[in-house]
Structure formats: structure tokens, C-alpha cells
Amino acid sequence: MLTTNLCFILPQFLYQFFCGFSQQPLYDATYLTFYNICFTSLPILLYGLLEQHISIEILKKDPSLY
């Protein structure tokens, strides 16, 4: 995760020297939103969907575990 942040934020930091600290964004807001969704929401969603404490066979035998 550190390398992802480094590769995504460092170019923005260096770009500010190039454009004279005018607050002109290097990336479009769509890319920033997509980045936030991919690295904050999706891992939690996938973990919640794919995590199983009890196997399917046991759940089929005892439906009250649902």
C-alpha cells in the first residue's frame, strides 16, 4: 500500500514545482475518486462477501446458523 501511495502522490507533489504551486491538478477528479473507491471501499466489500467462518456443508445441515 505504501508503494501505491508513493507512486500516486509523489508525481502530484513534483508537479506542483513544475506548475509554480498554482494548485492545478495533475490528475482529473475522476481518477482520484476511482483511486479512493478501489483502495478503500472494494477491499472491505470483498472481505465481507468472501469471508466464511463456517463451511457450506455445515450451513446446509444446520440452517439455524444463518
CHARMM internal coordinates of N, CA and C (Angstrom, degrees):
IC EDIT
DIST 1 N 1 CA 1.4493
DIST 1 CA 1 C 1.5252
ANGL 1 N 1 CA 1 C 110.16
DIST 1 C 2 N 1.3176
ANGL 1 CA 1 C 2 N 116.84
DIHE 1 N 1 CA 1 C 2 N -34.45
DIST 2 N 2 CA 1.4577
ANGL 1 C 2 N 2 CA 120.02
DIHE 1 CA 1 C 2 N 2 CA 179.89
DIST 2 CA 2 C 1.5197
ANGL 2 N 2 CA 2 C 111.07
DIHE 1 C 2 N 2 CA 2 C -63.66
DIST 2 C 3 N 1.3326
ANGL 2 CA 2 C 3 N 117.06
DIHE 2 N 2 CA 2 C 3 N -41.43
DIST 3 N 3 CA 1.4659
ANGL 2 C 3 N 3 CA 118.96
DIHE 2 CA 2 C 3 N 3 CA -179.82
DIST 3 CA 3 C 1.5242
ANGL 3 N 3 CA 3 C 111.10
DIHE 2 C 3 N 3 CA 3 C -68.17
DIST 3 C 4 N 1.3365
ANGL 3 CA 3 C 4 N 117.09
DIHE 3 N 3 CA 3 C 4 N -33.33
DIST 4 N 4 CA 1.4619
ANGL 3 C 4 N 4 CA 119.71
DIHE 3 CA 3 C 4 N 4 CA 177.02
DIST 4 CA 4 C 1.5177
ANGL 4 N 4 CA 4 C 110.48
DIHE 3 C 4 N 4 CA 4 C -63.73
DIST 4 C 5 N 1.3253
ANGL 4 CA 4 C 5 N 116.41
DIHE 4 N 4 CA 4 C 5 N -46.31
DIST 5 N 5 CA 1.4586
ANGL 4 C 5 N 5 CA 119.70
DIHE 4 CA 4 C 5 N 5 CA 178.43
DIST 5 CA 5 C 1.5210
ANGL 5 N 5 CA 5 C 111.08
DIHE 4 C 5 N 5 CA 5 C -64.80
DIST 5 C 6 N 1.3116
ANGL 5 CA 5 C 6 N 116.67
DIHE 5 N 5 CA 5 C 6 N -39.56
DIST 6 N 6 CA 1.4552
ANGL 5 C 6 N 6 CA 120.56
DIHE 5 CA 5 C 6 N 6 CA -179.72
DIST 6 CA 6 C 1.5298
ANGL 6 N 6 CA 6 C 110.70
DIHE 5 C 6 N 6 CA 6 C -63.89
DIST 6 C 7 N 1.3093
ANGL 6 CA 6 C 7 N 116.97
DIHE 6 N 6 CA 6 C 7 N -44.10
DIST 7 N 7 CA 1.4661
ANGL 6 C 7 N 7 CA 121.10
DIHE 6 CA 6 C 7 N 7 CA -179.06
DIST 7 CA 7 C 1.5241
ANGL 7 N 7 CA 7 C 112.30
DIHE 6 C 7 N 7 CA 7 C -71.49
DIST 7 C 8 N 1.3128
ANGL 7 CA 7 C 8 N 117.69
DIHE 7 N 7 CA 7 C 8 N -22.72
DIST 8 N 8 CA 1.4613
ANGL 7 C 8 N 8 CA 120.18
DIHE 7 CA 7 C 8 N 8 CA -177.89
DIST 8 CA 8 C 1.5272
ANGL 8 N 8 CA 8 C 111.88
DIHE 7 C 8 N 8 CA 8 C -93.51
DIST 8 C 9 N 1.3199
ANGL 8 CA 8 C 9 N 118.57
DIHE 8 N 8 CA 8 C 9 N -35.77
DIST 9 N 9 CA 1.4592
ANGL 8 C 9 N 9 CA 121.83
DIHE 8 CA 8 C 9 N 9 CA -174.36
DIST 9 CA 9 C 1.5288
ANGL 9 N 9 CA 9 C 112.40
DIHE 8 C 9 N 9 CA 9 C -92.86
DIST 9 C 10 N 1.3107
ANGL 9 CA 9 C 10 N 118.19
DIHE 9 N 9 CA 9 C 10 N -35.41
DIST 10 N 10 CA 1.4670
ANGL 9 C 10 N 10 CA 120.66
DIHE 9 CA 9 C 10 N 10 CA -178.22
DIST 10 CA 10 C 1.5321
ANGL 10 N 10 CA 10 C 112.86
DIHE 9 C 10 N 10 CA 10 C -57.58
DIST 10 C 11 N 1.3432
ANGL 10 CA 10 C 11 N 119.95
DIHE 10 N 10 CA 10 C 11 N -44.91
DIST 11 N 11 CA 1.4744
ANGL 10 C 11 N 11 CA 118.27
DIHE 10 CA 10 C 11 N 11 CA 175.88
DIST 11 CA 11 C 1.5283
ANGL 11 N 11 CA 11 C 113.37
DIHE 10 C 11 N 11 CA 11 C -60.17
DIST 11 C 12 N 1.3355
ANGL 11 CA 11 C 12 N 117.20
DIHE 11 N 11 CA 11 C 12 N -35.32
DIST 12 N 12 CA 1.4616
ANGL 11 C 12 N 12 CA 119.27
DIHE 11 CA 11 C 12 N 12 CA 177.00
DIST 12 CA 12 C 1.5215
ANGL 12 N 12 CA 12 C 110.76
DIHE 11 C 12 N 12 CA 12 C -65.19
DIST 12 C 13 N 1.3195
ANGL 12 CA 12 C 13 N 116.14
DIHE 12 N 12 CA 12 C 13 N -41.50
DIST 13 N 13 CA 1.4627
ANGL 12 C 13 N 13 CA 120.32
DIHE 12 CA 12 C 13 N 13 CA 178.90
DIST 13 CA 13 C 1.5276
ANGL 13 N 13 CA 13 C 111.06
DIHE 12 C 13 N 13 CA 13 C -62.80
DIST 13 C 14 N 1.3189
ANGL 13 CA 13 C 14 N 116.75
DIHE 13 N 13 CA 13 C 14 N -46.23
DIST 14 N 14 CA 1.4692
ANGL 13 C 14 N 14 CA 120.35
DIHE 13 CA 13 C 14 N 14 CA -179.18
DIST 14 CA 14 C 1.5285
ANGL 14 N 14 CA 14 C 111.62
DIHE 13 C 14 N 14 CA 14 C -69.46
DIST 14 C 15 N 1.3203
ANGL 14 CA 14 C 15 N 117.28
DIHE 14 N 14 CA 14 C 15 N -30.57
DIST 15 N 15 CA 1.4628
ANGL 14 C 15 N 15 CA 121.22
DIHE 14 CA 14 C 15 N 15 CA 178.89
DIST 15 CA 15 C 1.5258
ANGL 15 N 15 CA 15 C 110.96
DIHE 14 C 15 N 15 CA 15 C -64.65
DIST 15 C 16 N 1.3165
ANGL 15 CA 15 C 16 N 117.36
DIHE 15 N 15 CA 15 C 16 N -30.51
DIST 16 N 16 CA 1.4659
ANGL 15 C 16 N 16 CA 119.70
DIHE 15 CA 15 C 16 N 16 CA -179.92
DIST 16 CA 16 C 1.5271
ANGL 16 N 16 CA 16 C 111.56
DIHE 15 C 16 N 16 CA 16 C -64.88
DIST 16 C 17 N 1.3194
ANGL 16 CA 16 C 17 N 118.13
DIHE 16 N 16 CA 16 C 17 N -31.27
DIST 17 N 17 CA 1.4642
ANGL 16 C 17 N 17 CA 120.34
DIHE 16 CA 16 C 17 N 17 CA 174.23
DIST 17 CA 17 C 1.5283
ANGL 17 N 17 CA 17 C 110.16
DIHE 16 C 17 N 17 CA 17 C -67.87
DIST 17 C 18 N 1.3403
ANGL 17 CA 17 C 18 N 116.32
DIHE 17 N 17 CA 17 C 18 N -37.73
DIST 18 N 18 CA 1.4585
ANGL 17 C 18 N 18 CA 121.49
DIHE 17 CA 17 C 18 N 18 CA -178.87
DIST 18 CA 18 C 1.5277
ANGL 18 N 18 CA 18 C 111.88
DIHE 17 C 18 N 18 CA 18 C -67.41
DIST 18 C 19 N 1.3459
ANGL 18 CA 18 C 19 N 117.32
DIHE 18 N 18 CA 18 C 19 N -41.30
DIST 19 N 19 CA 1.4656
ANGL 18 C 19 N 19 CA 119.65
DIHE 18 CA 18 C 19 N 19 CA -175.72
DIST 19 CA 19 C 1.5333
ANGL 19 N 19 CA 19 C 111.95
DIHE 18 C 19 N 19 CA 19 C -95.29
DIST 19 C 20 N 1.3173
ANGL 19 CA 19 C 20 N 118.73
DIHE 19 N 19 CA 19 C 20 N 10.49
DIST 20 N 20 CA 1.4613
ANGL 19 C 20 N 20 CA 121.78
DIHE 19 CA 19 C 20 N 20 CA 174.25
DIST 20 CA 20 C 1.5171
ANGL 20 N 20 CA 20 C 113.96
DIHE 19 C 20 N 20 CA 20 C 72.03
DIST 20 C 21 N 1.3104
ANGL 20 CA 20 C 21 N 117.53
DIHE 20 N 20 CA 20 C 21 N 34.58
DIST 21 N 21 CA 1.4682
ANGL 20 C 21 N 21 CA 123.71
DIHE 20 CA 20 C 21 N 21 CA 177.51
DIST 21 CA 21 C 1.5309
ANGL 21 N 21 CA 21 C 111.75
DIHE 20 C 21 N 21 CA 21 C 54.16
DIST 21 C 22 N 1.3438
ANGL 21 CA 21 C 22 N 116.17
DIHE 21 N 21 CA 21 C 22 N 40.60
DIST 22 N 22 CA 1.4700
ANGL 21 C 22 N 22 CA 120.48
DIHE 21 CA 21 C 22 N 22 CA -179.04
DIST 22 CA 22 C 1.5308
ANGL 22 N 22 CA 22 C 112.61
DIHE 21 C 22 N 22 CA 22 C -86.99
DIST 22 C 23 N 1.3066
ANGL 22 CA 22 C 23 N 118.09
DIHE 22 N 22 CA 22 C 23 N 4.08
DIST 23 N 23 CA 1.4689
ANGL 22 C 23 N 23 CA 124.90
DIHE 22 CA 22 C 23 N 23 CA -177.71
DIST 23 CA 23 C 1.5144
ANGL 23 N 23 CA 23 C 112.36
DIHE 22 C 23 N 23 CA 23 C 63.03
DIST 23 C 24 N 1.2981
ANGL 23 CA 23 C 24 N 117.06
DIHE 23 N 23 CA 23 C 24 N 23.13
DIST 24 N 24 CA 1.4598
ANGL 23 C 24 N 24 CA 120.99
DIHE 23 CA 23 C 24 N 24 CA 173.06
DIST 24 CA 24 C 1.5311
ANGL 24 N 24 CA 24 C 107.51
DIHE 23 C 24 N 24 CA 24 C -76.47
DIST 24 C 25 N 1.3286
ANGL 24 CA 24 C 25 N 117.75
DIHE 24 N 24 CA 24 C 25 N 126.29
DIST 25 N 25 CA 1.4737
ANGL 24 C 25 N 25 CA 119.16
DIHE 24 CA 24 C 25 N 25 CA -176.18
DIST 25 CA 25 C 1.5214
ANGL 25 N 25 CA 25 C 112.36
DIHE 24 C 25 N 25 CA 25 C -75.83
DIST 25 C 26 N 1.3042
ANGL 25 CA 25 C 26 N 115.40
DIHE 25 N 25 CA 25 C 26 N 143.18
DIST 26 N 26 CA 1.4529
ANGL 25 C 26 N 26 CA 121.21
DIHE 25 CA 25 C 26 N 26 CA 175.66
DIST 26 CA 26 C 1.5255
ANGL 26 N 26 CA 26 C 110.32
DIHE 25 C 26 N 26 CA 26 C -78.78
DIST 26 C 27 N 1.3283
ANGL 26 CA 26 C 27 N 116.35
DIHE 26 N 26 CA 26 C 27 N -40.40
DIST 27 N 27 CA 1.4615
ANGL 26 C 27 N 27 CA 121.72
DIHE 26 CA 26 C 27 N 27 CA 179.73
DIST 27 CA 27 C 1.5266
ANGL 27 N 27 CA 27 C 109.99
DIHE 26 C 27 N 27 CA 27 C -106.64
DIST 27 C 28 N 1.3137
ANGL 27 CA 27 C 28 N 115.59
DIHE 27 N 27 CA 27 C 28 N 148.27
DIST 28 N 28 CA 1.4564
ANGL 27 C 28 N 28 CA 121.08
DIHE 27 CA 27 C 28 N 28 CA 175.51
DIST 28 CA 28 C 1.5305
ANGL 28 N 28 CA 28 C 108.92
DIHE 27 C 28 N 28 CA 28 C -69.64
DIST 28 C 29 N 1.3126
ANGL 28 CA 28 C 29 N 117.08
DIHE 28 N 28 CA 28 C 29 N 154.42
DIST 29 N 29 CA 1.4686
ANGL 28 C 29 N 29 CA 121.55
DIHE 28 CA 28 C 29 N 29 CA -178.55
DIST 29 CA 29 C 1.5284
ANGL 29 N 29 CA 29 C 111.24
DIHE 28 C 29 N 29 CA 29 C -62.11
DIST 29 C 30 N 1.3207
ANGL 29 CA 29 C 30 N 117.27
DIHE 29 N 29 CA 29 C 30 N -26.73
DIST 30 N 30 CA 1.4618
ANGL 29 C 30 N 30 CA 120.53
DIHE 29 CA 29 C 30 N 30 CA 178.36
DIST 30 CA 30 C 1.5221
ANGL 30 N 30 CA 30 C 110.98
DIHE 29 C 30 N 30 CA 30 C -63.78
DIST 30 C 31 N 1.3309
ANGL 30 CA 30 C 31 N 116.78
DIHE 30 N 30 CA 30 C 31 N -41.61
DIST 31 N 31 CA 1.4606
ANGL 30 C 31 N 31 CA 120.42
DIHE 30 CA 30 C 31 N 31 CA 179.17
DIST 31 CA 31 C 1.5263
ANGL 31 N 31 CA 31 C 111.36
DIHE 30 C 31 N 31 CA 31 C -66.85
DIST 31 C 32 N 1.3171
ANGL 31 CA 31 C 32 N 116.61
DIHE 31 N 31 CA 31 C 32 N -38.16
DIST 32 N 32 CA 1.4632
ANGL 31 C 32 N 32 CA 119.77
DIHE 31 CA 31 C 32 N 32 CA 178.14
DIST 32 CA 32 C 1.5196
ANGL 32 N 32 CA 32 C 111.16
DIHE 31 C 32 N 32 CA 32 C -65.81
DIST 32 C 33 N 1.3276
ANGL 32 CA 32 C 33 N 117.04
DIHE 32 N 32 CA 32 C 33 N -39.94
DIST 33 N 33 CA 1.4564
ANGL 32 C 33 N 33 CA 120.95
DIHE 32 CA 32 C 33 N 33 CA 177.81
DIST 33 CA 33 C 1.5250
ANGL 33 N 33 CA 33 C 110.44
DIHE 32 C 33 N 33 CA 33 C -65.99
DIST 33 C 34 N 1.3180
ANGL 33 CA 33 C 34 N 117.06
DIHE 33 N 33 CA 33 C 34 N -43.47
DIST 34 N 34 CA 1.4580
ANGL 33 C 34 N 34 CA 121.14
DIHE 33 CA 33 C 34 N 34 CA 178.61
DIST 34 CA 34 C 1.5226
ANGL 34 N 34 CA 34 C 111.04
DIHE 33 C 34 N 34 CA 34 C -62.43
DIST 34 C 35 N 1.3203
ANGL 34 CA 34 C 35 N 116.91
DIHE 34 N 34 CA 34 C 35 N -39.79
DIST 35 N 35 CA 1.4686
ANGL 34 C 35 N 35 CA 121.76
DIHE 34 CA 34 C 35 N 35 CA 177.19
DIST 35 CA 35 C 1.5300
ANGL 35 N 35 CA 35 C 110.18
DIHE 34 C 35 N 35 CA 35 C -61.51
DIST 35 C 36 N 1.3093
ANGL 35 CA 35 C 36 N 117.54
DIHE 35 N 35 CA 35 C 36 N -46.08
DIST 36 N 36 CA 1.4626
ANGL 35 C 36 N 36 CA 120.93
DIHE 35 CA 35 C 36 N 36 CA -179.91
DIST 36 CA 36 C 1.5244
ANGL 36 N 36 CA 36 C 111.50
DIHE 35 C 36 N 36 CA 36 C -64.29
DIST 36 C 37 N 1.3082
ANGL 36 CA 36 C 37 N 117.55
DIHE 36 N 36 CA 36 C 37 N -40.02
DIST 37 N 37 CA 1.4655
ANGL 36 C 37 N 37 CA 120.63
DIHE 36 CA 36 C 37 N 37 CA 178.87
DIST 37 CA 37 C 1.5238
ANGL 37 N 37 CA 37 C 110.57
DIHE 36 C 37 N 37 CA 37 C -65.58
DIST 37 C 38 N 1.3188
ANGL 37 CA 37 C 38 N 116.54
DIHE 37 N 37 CA 37 C 38 N -45.44
DIST 38 N 38 CA 1.4690
ANGL 37 C 38 N 38 CA 120.19
DIHE 37 CA 37 C 38 N 38 CA -176.06
DIST 38 CA 38 C 1.5201
ANGL 38 N 38 CA 38 C 112.53
DIHE 37 C 38 N 38 CA 38 C -66.39
DIST 38 C 39 N 1.3056
ANGL 38 CA 38 C 39 N 119.24
DIHE 38 N 38 CA 38 C 39 N -37.89
DIST 39 N 39 CA 1.4541
ANGL 38 C 39 N 39 CA 120.57
DIHE 38 CA 38 C 39 N 39 CA -172.86
DIST 39 CA 39 C 1.5248
ANGL 39 N 39 CA 39 C 114.45
DIHE 38 C 39 N 39 CA 39 C -103.30
DIST 39 C 40 N 1.3344
ANGL 39 CA 39 C 40 N 118.06
DIHE 39 N 39 CA 39 C 40 N -1.16
DIST 40 N 40 CA 1.4588
ANGL 39 C 40 N 40 CA 118.63
DIHE 39 CA 39 C 40 N 40 CA 175.57
DIST 40 CA 40 C 1.5217
ANGL 40 N 40 CA 40 C 112.02
DIHE 39 C 40 N 40 CA 40 C -120.84
DIST 40 C 41 N 1.3109
ANGL 40 CA 40 C 41 N 118.22
DIHE 40 N 40 CA 40 C 41 N -44.60
DIST 41 N 41 CA 1.4619
ANGL 40 C 41 N 41 CA 120.51
DIHE 40 CA 40 C 41 N 41 CA -174.97
DIST 41 CA 41 C 1.5253
ANGL 41 N 41 CA 41 C 113.31
DIHE 40 C 41 N 41 CA 41 C -88.07
DIST 41 C 42 N 1.3199
ANGL 41 CA 41 C 42 N 117.56
DIHE 41 N 41 CA 41 C 42 N -45.27
DIST 42 N 42 CA 1.4568
ANGL 41 C 42 N 42 CA 119.99
DIHE 41 CA 41 C 42 N 42 CA -174.43
DIST 42 CA 42 C 1.5284
ANGL 42 N 42 CA 42 C 114.08
DIHE 41 C 42 N 42 CA 42 C -63.10
DIST 42 C 43 N 1.3351
ANGL 42 CA 42 C 43 N 120.62
DIHE 42 N 42 CA 42 C 43 N -42.78
DIST 43 N 43 CA 1.4711
ANGL 42 C 43 N 43 CA 118.24
DIHE 42 CA 42 C 43 N 43 CA 178.58
DIST 43 CA 43 C 1.5243
ANGL 43 N 43 CA 43 C 113.06
DIHE 42 C 43 N 43 CA 43 C -59.80
DIST 43 C 44 N 1.3181
ANGL 43 CA 43 C 44 N 117.38
DIHE 43 N 43 CA 43 C 44 N -40.08
DIST 44 N 44 CA 1.4635
ANGL 43 C 44 N 44 CA 120.84
DIHE 43 CA 43 C 44 N 44 CA 179.44
DIST 44 CA 44 C 1.5222
ANGL 44 N 44 CA 44 C 110.00
DIHE 43 C 44 N 44 CA 44 C -68.26
DIST 44 C 45 N 1.3194
ANGL 44 CA 44 C 45 N 117.63
DIHE 44 N 44 CA 44 C 45 N -41.13
DIST 45 N 45 CA 1.4554
ANGL 44 C 45 N 45 CA 121.49
DIHE 44 CA 44 C 45 N 45 CA 178.84
DIST 45 CA 45 C 1.5244
ANGL 45 N 45 CA 45 C 110.95
DIHE 44 C 45 N 45 CA 45 C -63.89
DIST 45 C 46 N 1.3210
ANGL 45 CA 45 C 46 N 117.35
DIHE 45 N 45 CA 45 C 46 N -46.29
DIST 46 N 46 CA 1.4615
ANGL 45 C 46 N 46 CA 120.54
DIHE 45 CA 45 C 46 N 46 CA 179.29
DIST 46 CA 46 C 1.5219
ANGL 46 N 46 CA 46 C 111.81
DIHE 45 C 46 N 46 CA 46 C -64.57
DIST 46 C 47 N 1.3133
ANGL 46 CA 46 C 47 N 116.97
DIHE 46 N 46 CA 46 C 47 N -39.81
DIST 47 N 47 CA 1.4664
ANGL 46 C 47 N 47 CA 120.76
DIHE 46 CA 46 C 47 N 47 CA 177.81
DIST 47 CA 47 C 1.5284
ANGL 47 N 47 CA 47 C 110.24
DIHE 46 C 47 N 47 CA 47 C -61.95
DIST 47 C 48 N 1.3057
ANGL 47 CA 47 C 48 N 116.43
DIHE 47 N 47 CA 47 C 48 N -42.88
DIST 48 N 48 CA 1.4563
ANGL 47 C 48 N 48 CA 120.04
DIHE 47 CA 47 C 48 N 48 CA 179.42
DIST 48 CA 48 C 1.5142
ANGL 48 N 48 CA 48 C 113.12
DIHE 47 C 48 N 48 CA 48 C -67.04
DIST 48 C 49 N 1.3239
ANGL 48 CA 48 C 49 N 117.29
DIHE 48 N 48 CA 48 C 49 N -33.97
DIST 49 N 49 CA 1.4603
ANGL 48 C 49 N 49 CA 120.33
DIHE 48 CA 48 C 49 N 49 CA -178.95
DIST 49 CA 49 C 1.5237
ANGL 49 N 49 CA 49 C 113.09
DIHE 48 C 49 N 49 CA 49 C -79.99
DIST 49 C 50 N 1.3199
ANGL 49 CA 49 C 50 N 116.76
DIHE 49 N 49 CA 49 C 50 N -33.76
DIST 50 N 50 CA 1.4595
ANGL 49 C 50 N 50 CA 120.02
DIHE 49 CA 49 C 50 N 50 CA -171.73
DIST 50 CA 50 C 1.5293
ANGL 50 N 50 CA 50 C 114.61
DIHE 49 C 50 N 50 CA 50 C -99.17
DIST 50 C 51 N 1.3217
ANGL 50 CA 50 C 51 N 117.93
DIHE 50 N 50 CA 50 C 51 N -10.93
DIST 51 N 51 CA 1.4535
ANGL 50 C 51 N 51 CA 120.09
DIHE 50 CA 50 C 51 N 51 CA -177.98
DIST 51 CA 51 C 1.5255
ANGL 51 N 51 CA 51 C 110.30
DIHE 50 C 51 N 51 CA 51 C -76.53
DIST 51 C 52 N 1.3258
ANGL 51 CA 51 C 52 N 116.38
DIHE 51 N 51 CA 51 C 52 N 130.68
DIST 52 N 52 CA 1.4578
ANGL 51 C 52 N 52 CA 121.61
DIHE 51 CA 51 C 52 N 52 CA 177.54
DIST 52 CA 52 C 1.5235
ANGL 52 N 52 CA 52 C 109.05
DIHE 51 C 52 N 52 CA 52 C -134.59
DIST 52 C 53 N 1.3309
ANGL 52 CA 52 C 53 N 115.83
DIHE 52 N 52 CA 52 C 53 N 122.04
DIST 53 N 53 CA 1.4610
ANGL 52 C 53 N 53 CA 120.19
DIHE 52 CA 52 C 53 N 53 CA 175.96
DIST 53 CA 53 C 1.5194
ANGL 53 N 53 CA 53 C 111.01
DIHE 52 C 53 N 53 CA 53 C -85.94
DIST 53 C 54 N 1.3218
ANGL 53 CA 53 C 54 N 116.33
DIHE 53 N 53 CA 53 C 54 N -27.70
DIST 54 N 54 CA 1.4493
ANGL 53 C 54 N 54 CA 122.19
DIHE 53 CA 53 C 54 N 54 CA -175.55
DIST 54 CA 54 C 1.5263
ANGL 54 N 54 CA 54 C 108.18
DIHE 53 C 54 N 54 CA 54 C -124.38
DIST 54 C 55 N 1.3120
ANGL 54 CA 54 C 55 N 116.58
DIHE 54 N 54 CA 54 C 55 N 136.17
DIST 55 N 55 CA 1.4639
ANGL 54 C 55 N 55 CA 119.89
DIHE 54 CA 54 C 55 N 55 CA -177.34
DIST 55 CA 55 C 1.5303
ANGL 55 N 55 CA 55 C 110.93
DIHE 54 C 55 N 55 CA 55 C -69.53
DIST 55 C 56 N 1.3192
ANGL 55 CA 55 C 56 N 114.49
DIHE 55 N 55 CA 55 C 56 N 162.58
DIST 56 N 56 CA 1.4642
ANGL 55 C 56 N 56 CA 120.90
DIHE 55 CA 55 C 56 N 56 CA -177.49
DIST 56 CA 56 C 1.5260
ANGL 56 N 56 CA 56 C 111.30
DIHE 55 C 56 N 56 CA 56 C -64.73
DIST 56 C 57 N 1.3231
ANGL 56 CA 56 C 57 N 116.78
DIHE 56 N 56 CA 56 C 57 N -37.19
DIST 57 N 57 CA 1.4611
ANGL 56 C 57 N 57 CA 119.94
DIHE 56 CA 56 C 57 N 57 CA -178.65
DIST 57 CA 57 C 1.5261
ANGL 57 N 57 CA 57 C 111.69
DIHE 56 C 57 N 57 CA 57 C -61.66
DIST 57 C 58 N 1.3199
ANGL 57 CA 57 C 58 N 116.91
DIHE 57 N 57 CA 57 C 58 N -42.67
DIST 58 N 58 CA 1.4692
ANGL 57 C 58 N 58 CA 120.86
DIHE 57 CA 57 C 58 N 58 CA 179.40
DIST 58 CA 58 C 1.5202
ANGL 58 N 58 CA 58 C 110.30
DIHE 57 C 58 N 58 CA 58 C -67.16
DIST 58 C 59 N 1.3327
ANGL 58 CA 58 C 59 N 117.10
DIHE 58 N 58 CA 58 C 59 N -38.56
DIST 59 N 59 CA 1.4656
ANGL 58 C 59 N 59 CA 119.90
DIHE 58 CA 58 C 59 N 59 CA 178.92
DIST 59 CA 59 C 1.5298
ANGL 59 N 59 CA 59 C 111.34
DIHE 58 C 59 N 59 CA 59 C -66.01
DIST 59 C 60 N 1.3282
ANGL 59 CA 59 C 60 N 117.30
DIHE 59 N 59 CA 59 C 60 N -34.63
DIST 60 N 60 CA 1.4655
ANGL 59 C 60 N 60 CA 120.07
DIHE 59 CA 59 C 60 N 60 CA 178.13
DIST 60 CA 60 C 1.5336
ANGL 60 N 60 CA 60 C 111.44
DIHE 59 C 60 N 60 CA 60 C -68.01
DIST 60 C 61 N 1.3358
ANGL 60 CA 60 C 61 N 116.03
DIHE 60 N 60 CA 60 C 61 N -34.15
DIST 61 N 61 CA 1.4775
ANGL 60 C 61 N 61 CA 119.89
DIHE 60 CA 60 C 61 N 61 CA -179.68
DIST 61 CA 61 C 1.5199
ANGL 61 N 61 CA 61 C 112.46
DIHE 60 C 61 N 61 CA 61 C -74.54
DIST 61 C 62 N 1.3615
ANGL 61 CA 61 C 62 N 116.28
DIHE 61 N 61 CA 61 C 62 N -33.65
DIST 62 N 62 CA 1.4579
ANGL 61 C 62 N 62 CA 119.85
DIHE 61 CA 61 C 62 N 62 CA -176.61
DIST 62 CA 62 C 1.5355
ANGL 62 N 62 CA 62 C 109.25
DIHE 61 C 62 N 62 CA 62 C -129.42
DIST 62 C 63 N 1.3365
ANGL 62 CA 62 C 63 N 118.78
DIHE 62 N 62 CA 62 C 63 N 87.65
DIST 63 N 63 CA 1.4699
ANGL 62 C 63 N 63 CA 121.70
DIHE 62 CA 62 C 63 N 63 CA -176.69
DIST 63 CA 63 C 1.5381
ANGL 63 N 63 CA 63 C 113.74
DIHE 62 C 63 N 63 CA 63 C -65.53
DIST 63 C 64 N 1.3283
ANGL 63 CA 63 C 64 N 118.08
DIHE 63 N 63 CA 63 C 64 N -16.53
DIST 64 N 64 CA 1.4573
ANGL 63 C 64 N 64 CA 119.24
DIHE 63 CA 63 C 64 N 64 CA -179.97
DIST 64 CA 64 C 1.5347
ANGL 64 N 64 CA 64 C 111.72
DIHE 63 C 64 N 64 CA 64 C -68.37
DIST 64 C 65 N 1.3192
ANGL 64 CA 64 C 65 N 118.10
DIHE 64 N 64 CA 64 C 65 N -12.44
DIST 65 N 65 CA 1.4757
ANGL 64 C 65 N 65 CA 120.53
DIHE 64 CA 64 C 65 N 65 CA 178.12
DIST 65 CA 65 C 1.5201
ANGL 65 N 65 CA 65 C 112.66
DIHE 64 C 65 N 65 CA 65 C -71.64
DIST 65 C 66 N 1.3326
ANGL 65 CA 65 C 66 N 116.41
DIHE 65 N 65 CA 65 C 66 N -18.24
DIST 66 N 66 CA 1.4588
ANGL 65 C 66 N 66 CA 119.29
DIHE 65 CA 65 C 66 N 66 CA 176.55
DIST 66 CA 66 C 1.4984
ANGL 66 N 66 CA 66 C 110.30
DIHE 65 C 66 N 66 CA 66 C -66.16
END
COOR INIT
IC SEED 1 N 1 CA 1 C
IC BUILD
